[in-house]
Amino acid sequence: MPNDIETLEKLKDARARIEDQLSKVIIGQKDVIEGLLIGLLSRGHCLLIGVPGLAKTLMISSLAQALELSFSRIQFTPDLMPSDITGTEIIQEDRSSGRKEFKFVRGPVFANIVLADEINRTPPKTQAALLQAMQEHQVSAGGTTHTLEEPFFVLATQNPIEQEGTYPLPEAQLDRFMFSLWVDYPSLDEEQSIVKTTTSAAVGIIDPVLNNEEIIALQELVRRIPVSDHVVEYAVNLARMTRPPDPSAPKFISEWNRWGAGPRAGQYLILGAKTRAALDGRPTPDVEDVRQMAMPVLRHRLVLSFNAEAEGIGADQVIEKLLETMP
């Protein structure tokens, strides 16, 4: 445990240095950056939702540089094939023997951080190829299984405006993402700083703060962090209260929700709370950490009813009211 306390202090210091490095090229978006760090250290994946031009790609590639991880970007399009993501087998001739054999050429999914840009633009078959890699951390091709290098972190983006010609992810596949992070417009001061910085000759150079081995060690540390029974109970009750049939669910849930969050939500609430505490240098999470994780963990796991849509109620509003209801 003393070694873990020392590692927590190093993590707290590393977090400050990572944020300092990212501030060289990213202005604002502190909550999103914190969500990305929590997702990575929890071994989860994140869904980023925001309109174009909010520096989502720059943010993720900059994070990869700060963590000294390999980065790959896949632009999802309607004609993208599963092999375009995972890789394909080609016939190659051995010059010395003249024999021909199959060789697997790795696709862009073989990277530590994978940006799946506009994941809802590609058909379900291609989406499933990426989602299998997310769940299993491996790719199967030609009867051979190829293991992905750790740490493996997928960040998928969706444009909330354009829905024509898109293939929305089914709820079962959305559930594979730990967080749904909303990338919002910058404030007036932040936008002025963005315009001033990006139209000058200055270029921000990001120095690495952590490497592969250190990140894997921190992921293992998060799993070892103890959690009080009452914090686990709070997280489980919060997830269960989103389900209309559950006796603990308040009346507005049965009116606004068709389906609630599954058991995976409770797991991610606790993992997120653990990681949030670790990033602050605290040895154990409390209920407030769980509450802070509620919005990104639950917002993509609720299936709203027609009544909610008719009243203009969104998932965030349901979660906010639920947090007010929770003791």
N, C-alpha and C positions, 0 to 999 in steps of 0.2 A: 504493500500500500504506500509506503514512503516514496518509492520510485514513481508510482502513479501520480502522487501529489506534485512531485517535481516535474513530471511530464505535463500535467495540467497547467502549471505555470508557464512552461515553454510554449504550450499551445495558445495560451492567452496572449503571449508576446508575439507568436507567429501570426495570429489573427490580426493584430494591430499592424504588423509589417505588411501583410497581404493587402489589407485595406489601403495602406499608404501607397503601395505599388500601383494598385488599380486606380487610385485617385489621380495618377499621372495621365490617364487616358479616359477614365470614366468619371463623369460629374454627376453626383447624386446617386439614386438607386441603391441606397445602403441596405434597405430591407431585402431587396432582390439578391444582392451579393451575399448577405447573411444566409438567406434561404439556400443559395447554391452551395455555400460552404457546409451547411448542416446536411444537405442532401448527400454531398460527396462523402463526408465523414460517417454518415449513417448507412452507407452503401445503398442508397436509394437513387431514384432517377427523378428528374424534374420536367414538368411541362410549363413552358413560358408562353403566356398569352399577352399579346400587345400589338398595336398597329405598327406598320413598317416605319423605319427611321428612328427607332428608340435605342439603337446601339446594342441590340441583343447579341448579334454575332461578335462584335468587338468585345463585349463584356466577357463572353465565354472564351474566346481565343486569348484574351488577356489573362484570364484566370488560369488557363493552361500554361501560359508562360510563367506566371508567378509560382506555379506549383511544379514546374519543370516536367510537364506531362505532354505526351504526344496528342495532337489535336487533329480532328478530321471533320470536314463539313460535307453533308449530303443534302443537295437541293432536291426535294421531293417533287416529282412531276407525274402527270397521269400515265406516261409511258415508261416509268421506271420499273425495272424488273427486280425480283428478289436477288438474283446473282449480281446485280449492280451494287448491292449493299454488302452481301456476304462474301462475294468472290466467285470465281468459276474455275473449272478445270480445262486446261488446254493440252493439246497433243504436242509434245516436244521430242525432238530427235536427239539421241545421245551421239555426239560426233565421233567418239572413240569406237563405239560398237555398231553404230548405225541403227540401233533399235529405237523404236518409238514408244513413248510412255506418257501417261497422263501426269500433269503437274498442276497443283492447286495454286492459283494466283489470288492472293488475299485481296479482299475488298476494303472499302474505307471504314467498315465497322471495326477493323483491327487497329484501334487506337485507344488511348486511355480516356479521352474525352471526345464524344461523338455528338456533333450538333446535327440533329435531324430537322432541317429547315422546312417549315410548312408540311408537317407530317400528314395533315388531312388532305393533301393534294394528290395523294397516290392511292391506288386501289387497295382493298383489304389484304390481298395476297402478299403484296410488297410490305405493307405495314406489319403483317404477321412475322415476316422474316426478321425484322428489327426487334420486334417484341419478344421473339424466342431468344435472341441473343441477350436481351435485357434480363430475362428471367433466369436463363441457364448459364450465362456467361460463357457460352460456347456456340460454335457454328458447325452444322453437319453438311457435308458435301461429298457426293460420290461414295457414300458408305463410310466415310472417315469423319471423326469428330475432332474439331480444332478448338483448343481452349484459348479464350481471350486473355490478354495480359491484364493483370490487376495493377492498380485500381481501374475499374471500368465504370464509366459514368455517362449516361445518355441524357442529353438535354434536347427536348423536342419543342418546336415553336408552332404556334397557331395564330393566324390572323383572325381577330374576332369580327371583322367587318365583312369581308367577301366570303360568302358561303356558296356561291354558284360553282358547280363543277368540283365540289369537295366531297370527301368520303369521311364523315365524322367517325371518330374512334368509338367503338362500342363500349358500354360501361365496364364490361369484364376486362377490356384492354386498358381503359383509363385507370382501373384499379391497380395496375402495375406501377403507375407513377406514384412516388411518395408524395410529392408536392405539386400543386398547381399554383404557379406564381404569376401575379398580375403585374406586368411592366407598364407603369402609368406615365403620363406626360410629365416632363420636368416642370419645376416651379419657374416663375419669371426670372429670378436671379440665376438659377441653374441654366436656363435656356440661353440667357445672355452670355454666361461663361462658356457654354458649349460653342456658340457661334464664334465668340472671340478666339477660343483656343483652336478650333478646327479650321479656321481660315488664316492662321498664322503659319510661319515657317517652322515653328518649334515642333519637335517630335518626341513624345514621351517614350523612354526606354525602360522596360520592365525587367527588374532583376529577380531571379528565382529566390523563393523563400524556403520552400520545402521540396523534397524529392519523393520518388516512388516509395522507397523503403520507409521513410518517415510517415507518409500518409497511411500506408498499410498498418503501421504500428499504432497510429492514432485511431484508425478504424477499430482495431482490436481493443484499444483502451476504452472507447465509447461503450463497447459491449460489456466491459467489466465494471462499469460504473453502477453502484447499487441504487435501487429505487425503493422508497417507502411504500408499504402496502396501500396506504391511503391515496398516494399519487396514482398508483396503478388502478385502484378502484375508481378514482375520479375519471381517468382516461377511458376506462371500459364503459362506465355509466354514460359518459358524454357520447360515445359512439352508439351505444344502445338506444339512447333517447332520440336518435335521428330516424329510428325505424317505426313506422306507423303502428304495426301490430303489437309493439312492446308495451307492457303495462305502465312503464315509467315515462313513456312519451307524452309530452304535453299535448293539449287539444290542437294547437296550431300546426303541429307536425302532421297529424292525420289529415288536416285540411290542405296543407301545402306540399307534402311529400308523398310520392308514390312508392319510392324505395329509399331506404337509408343506407348508411355505411356498413360494410361487413367487418369481420374480425381484423382484417389487415389494417383498418383505420386505427384501432387501438394500439396495434404494434408500432405503427409509425408515429402516433402521438407520443408514445413513451421513448422511442428512439430519438425523435426530434427533440424532446425535452431533455434527454440525456446529453445530446450533442450541444444544445444551446447552453446548458449549464457548464459543460466542459470548455466551450469557447470563452465563457466568462471566468474560467479558472475555478469554478465551484465543484466540490466533490460529489454532489448529488442534486438532482432536480427537485423542484417543488411544483405545487399545483399551478402557479402562475406560468411556469414554463409550458405546461400542457395547454393552458388557455391560449398562449401565444402561438402554439402550433395548430390550433383548431382550424383557423381559416384556410391555410394552404393545404392541410391534410384532408379536410372534409368537403371543400367547395366543389370538387369534381366527382365526388362520390354520392351526391344527392341527386335523385331523379325527381324533379318537381312535378306537381300535378297541374292539370288544366286551370284549376282555381288560382294557383299561384301565378301562372303566366297571365291569366286574365286580370289579376290585380297588379301586375307589374312587379311581382316579388321575385327577387333573384336569390341564388344560393347564399350569397354573402349576408343578405338580410335575415335569412332563416337562421344562419349560424350565429349572427349577432344576438338575435332574440333568444336563442337557445342558451348562449353564454350568460345572458341576463337572468334567465330562469334558473340556471344551475346554482346551487347554494355555494 
